[in-house]
Amino acid sequence: MSLVSHLSGLVWQKSRRSNPSGNCVEMAELPDGGIAIRNSRDPHGPVLVYSRAEIEAFIGGAKDGDFDHLIN
């Protein structure tokens, strides 16, 4: 994971579960296959960059319920 101040020219996608308050993150695919993540309330703020393998592990864990205890 790395932190960058801004990436331009990316196509950002917000979750369908986002709400009108903007409580959601957005993700974008990078040209090298990595994934950028940012706070949708601060689109000009910092961006976290993860490898595809890191995102696959995270999404798989979320689907398996590994993080459910954090929101229950």
C-alpha positions as CSV (number, residue, x, y, z in Angstrom):
1,M,0.0,0.0,0.0
2,S,1.2,3.5,-0.7
3,L,-0.3,6.9,-0.2
4,V,-0.3,9.5,-2.9
5,S,-1.6,13.1,-2.9
6,H,-3.5,13.0,-6.2
7,L,-4.0,10.9,-9.3
8,S,-5.7,12.5,-12.4
9,G,-7.5,10.9,-15.3
10,L,-8.9,7.9,-13.4
11,V,-12.5,6.6,-13.6
12,W,-13.7,6.5,-10.0
13,Q,-16.5,4.1,-9.0
14,K,-18.6,4.6,-5.9
15,S,-20.4,1.7,-4.2
16,R,-24.1,1.3,-4.8
17,R,-24.4,1.2,-1.0
18,S,-23.2,4.8,-0.7
19,N,-25.7,7.1,0.9
20,P,-26.6,10.8,0.4
21,S,-24.3,11.8,3.3
22,G,-21.3,10.7,1.2
23,N,-20.3,8.0,3.6
24,C,-18.4,5.9,1.1
25,V,-15.1,5.3,-0.6
26,E,-14.4,5.3,-4.3
27,M,-12.1,3.0,-6.2
28,A,-10.4,3.3,-9.5
29,E,-8.2,0.9,-11.5
30,L,-4.7,2.1,-12.3
31,P,-3.0,1.6,-15.6
32,D,-0.6,-0.9,-13.9
33,G,-3.5,-3.0,-12.6
34,G,-3.3,-1.6,-9.0
35,I,-6.3,-0.1,-7.3
36,A,-6.7,3.4,-5.9
37,I,-9.0,4.2,-3.1
38,R,-10.2,7.6,-1.8
39,N,-12.7,9.2,0.5
40,S,-15.7,10.2,-1.7
41,R,-16.2,13.3,0.6
42,D,-12.7,14.5,-0.2
43,P,-12.1,13.7,-3.9
44,H,-9.1,16.0,-4.0
45,G,-7.5,14.5,-0.9
46,P,-5.1,11.7,-0.4
47,V,-5.4,8.4,-2.3
48,L,-4.4,5.0,-1.1
49,V,-2.9,2.7,-3.7
50,Y,-3.0,-1.1,-3.3
51,S,-1.9,-4.0,-5.5
52,R,-4.6,-6.1,-7.2
53,A,-3.6,-9.0,-4.9
54,E,-4.2,-6.9,-1.8
55,I,-7.6,-5.8,-3.0
56,E,-8.6,-9.4,-3.9
57,A,-7.6,-10.5,-0.4
58,F,-9.6,-7.7,1.2
59,I,-12.7,-8.2,-0.9
60,G,-12.5,-12.0,-0.3
61,G,-12.2,-11.5,3.4
62,A,-15.2,-9.0,3.4
63,K,-17.3,-11.5,1.5
64,D,-16.3,-14.2,4.0
65,G,-17.4,-12.0,6.9
66,D,-13.9,-11.5,8.3
67,F,-14.6,-7.9,9.2
68,D,-18.2,-8.1,10.3
69,H,-17.3,-7.6,13.9
70,L,-16.0,-4.1,13.1
71,I,-19.5,-2.9,12.1
72,N,-21.7,-5.0,14.5
